[in-house]
Amino acid sequence: MNKTKFLSVILATMLLLSTVTGCGSKTNTTNGTVNNETPPIMEFLPNANAIYIDDDAEIVKMIEQRFNIDLKSWQLDPKKYNEQLAARMAGGEMPDVVTLSDMSLIAQLIEGGMIHEMPLDLIKEKAPNYYRITQEYDDGSMWTQLMFDGKNYGMPHPMATYPMAMYWNKKWLDAVGKEVPTTLEEYEDVLTAFVENDPDGNGKRDTAGMAERSFAAVFGAFGLRCVTGAKTGFKVEEMQLGEDNIPFFPWTRPEAKQALEVLRRWYQKGILDKEFITGENHGGYTWLSHAFMNGRIGLTSAQVNHYYAGNSVNGPQGVCAKEFYALNPDGEIVTGPAPIGPNGKSGTEAWAKYGKLTFLTSKAFEDPRKVDAYFEMVEAYYTDIEYAKMVRMGIEGKHYEKTEDGYKALVDADTLRREGIILVDCDVTMPYTITTEPKTIEFRNKIAPKGYFRFNTPAVPEYKENITTLDTITEKAYTDIITGVKPLDYFETFVEEFNKAGGLEVEKAVQEEYAKRLESIKK
């Protein structure tokens, strides 16, 4: 089932459910009066990696006793998540707590009556410490993603998110006699040497400097968040939040033409892998760069934890580093800063500062005990570190152990979920990470100190109607300019076509909706 069909099913289902009073909760109410004799059943709907919990698990019992609830979880097949979710809700079922990462679903579930309003005043009253901490990490956009028609509908969580890091093949640097570069000009010098000076020593001119995953760093040198990410192609749907707190499309800015000029020149010099259009990954874990591992390019970019799972370059290897060293036992990877541009700007793409989004359903609000219990859970996660560690990692010595490089899991993720861990947690929030792994934050900030964080674009109608067309136009124009199919000055033609195809309309609608949500928060 594609996303469009799923959303229509969800909306129809939710409209049906909104007419059913008290669905799934009759065992806890009698004629509108809450039955306080037994703890209420609280059903959690986590993300697609959910699993049924063991009712007799030690941590489940501890959670239930602390908050006086009967904890349950929904289990859906990750490969059939959307279909199974729609089917269960069509059958009259509804969880109490919902965790979402797909922003496009939120509006549909609100319109359908599943997700209940969660006034900010209620959050301040029930979870004051949580609210105070979120304010410390709010860049101005935290609560706007959950505002609809002037009302708030959920709880965001400030995440320990870091920019992408730049990874160099150290043996190649040594072979061409170069140090890790810092400026855009130095980057070009080193990457040119990778092309011309036979860094792999095979006597052939068969090496390139970089591919598409490092494009973001080039745009970052001009102050823009134009990204490709783990998959091929430019993520046109991701807008950028300006320093003036106004969102915009970075793809049409004059600075984008400057970045394209650099990439175009690098393509002509052979610095860019001629196969960059097909991407660096060719199977397996999404963030693996086969071009980097197999010696086609000497530079790539990814999250810090993809290469360094510990707190230092000498610590445990991330999944990408493990693959690299398996193919290159004598190889070595070093990191360096993103290139500094002509005006001193620098940075790579970074994921959203706010990760897990949690909601309470209409069913949950039928029983005040459930509402109170959930706010108590969130408040505990932000104020009681021992509780947070328990529901995030489990029990020390049984589920994890502490090492010099941080915490090491002793059981697999499914076991953790089955025993109630990674179910009611709030993920790797900033307060949690600062307390449990301060060395990790220090190390990652050193590796990748500058970044352009993701802006969660409000799903206005104009955006939904035009974004696919805008993506197609941008993909073709950018690729044609970089590869020389079109001249650099074609950029102006592209901007005109982009704006006529709805670009200006989308940008204006998003800006107005964002401003409206900001104003709602102030009231």
SULFENHU-V405951 format. One record per helix or strand. SS is the DSSP state (~ for helix, > for strand). FROM is the first residue (numbers start at 1). LEN is the number of residues. Records with the same first field share a line. If there is no record, write none. Layout:
SS: FROM-LEN, FROM-LEN
//
This chain:
~: 3-15, 26-3, 58-10, 78-13, 104-8, 120-7, 128-9, 144-3, 170-7, 184-13, 212-9, 250-3, 254-15, 276-3, 290-4, 304-4, 319-9, 364-3, 368-16, 385-9, 413-6, 430-7, 438-10, 461-23, 490-33
>: 29-2, 33-2, 40-6, 69-5, 97-4, 115-1, 147-2, 151-2, 155-1, 158-2, 163-1, 165-5, 183-1, 208-1, 210-1, 240-2, 247-2, 272-1, 297-1, 299-4, 308-1, 317-1, 333-4, 340-1, 348-3, 354-1, 357-5, 396-1, 400-4, 406-4, 429-1, 451-3
//
